[in-house]
Amino acid sequence: MSPVKSSDVGINDLLNLAVEKEASDVHIAVGAPPILRIHGRLTPLDCEPLKPEDTERMMKGIASSEHQQAVRERGGVDFGFGFGDKARFRVSVFRQKGYIGVVMRQIPKRLMTLEEIGLPPPVKELLFKPRGIVLVTGPTGSGKTTTLASMINVINEERRCHIITIEDPIEYYHAHKNSIITQREVGVDVPTFSEAVIRGLRQDPDVMLIGEMRDLETMAAALTAAETGHLVFATLHTTGAANTVDRIVDAFPVDQQEQIRIQLANNIMAVISKLLLIRRDRPGRIAAFEVMVATPSIRAMTRDKKTFRISSDIQTGARWGMVTLDAHLTALYEKGYISYEDLITKSQDPDSIVEKLESQKGKRR
């Protein structure tokens, strides 16, 4: 059979296929057929390469006139898109080589439980703290938003409080349950993350979710919110607890770093780092975590510029639900869930892992 003509590919057909195949992402680019990311792997469709008029037609099928204007003026735009009652997508439209490109991330309709995500039970206790900051970190596409949405859903169901979420764009829609929930979209409801946090402090919040701490102003506002008696959840594109602490401190001018270390040490509750890996045992993906819960010892290390020692405290902190990324990766590998290549390339200290595996092999002989 010859490939489907590019002019015959409709955006609705593509979205329906993404929903049916449970694709996490849809890529639309000139010179290539539409591509779906299914269980972490890119899968091109049996279609002719798309022409410039095809990608523009598809973009116009989902983008409002305001979004199209933003692409013309600024070269790109991000927004949320509801595909009827079937699915919701986070859409990024952009120009490349003068042509239109589109990437769509499918947002799961059902919120997962913390157990389904794979978080250890003690993590749930963090959701009932009166104040402090919980950071969920990891690279793009590691499921940070899904993890945070599930945490917010637990609070929404089990606590009576006012939750404010600040997102760009809003991905998961939350209904009012036991809590009242206010969702604000950057660029639509409020100009910036930092301004949304500052204004939000005047709106009687108990819990605040900051979709991304992408600049110094937002980091400072998040720390202030935690310090003034609010439970704050936020994301960063870092891997590992120690790296996350250093990343926040290093974002500030040198003359402010001492004060920020003290603020962070006093207010941090936990850092949860997350990776999503392709499963080896069956189709799908599986999460690997590093969980750090702020004990008095870890707070002291943060304050005293000794973050390099945090990993050793995480290794011995199992009773608080702590686990290092390398320990979790090794456990997943030993159960046959992930490949040796992923174990080595995603670990923070691959030499130690190789040495440990060789030692175990020697003991079995």
Secondary structure, DSSP 8 states (H G I E B T S, - for coil): ---B-GGG--HHHHHHHHHHTT-SEEEE-BTS--EEEETTEEEE-SB--B-HHHHHHHHHTT--HHHHHHHHHHSEEEEEEEETTTEEEEEEEEEETTEEEEEEEEE-SS---HHHHT--THHHHGGG-SSEEEEEE-STTSSHHHHHHHHHHHHHHH--SEEEEEESS--S----SSSEEEEEEBTTTBS-HHHHHHHHTTS--SEEEES---SHHHHHHHHHHHHTT-EEEEEES--SHHHHHHHHHHTS-HHHHHHHHHHHHHHEEEEEEEEEEE-SSSSSEEEEEEEEE--HHHHHHHHTT-GGGHHHHHHT-GGGT-B-HHHHHHHHHHTTSS-HHHHHHH-S-HHHHHHHHHHHHHHH-
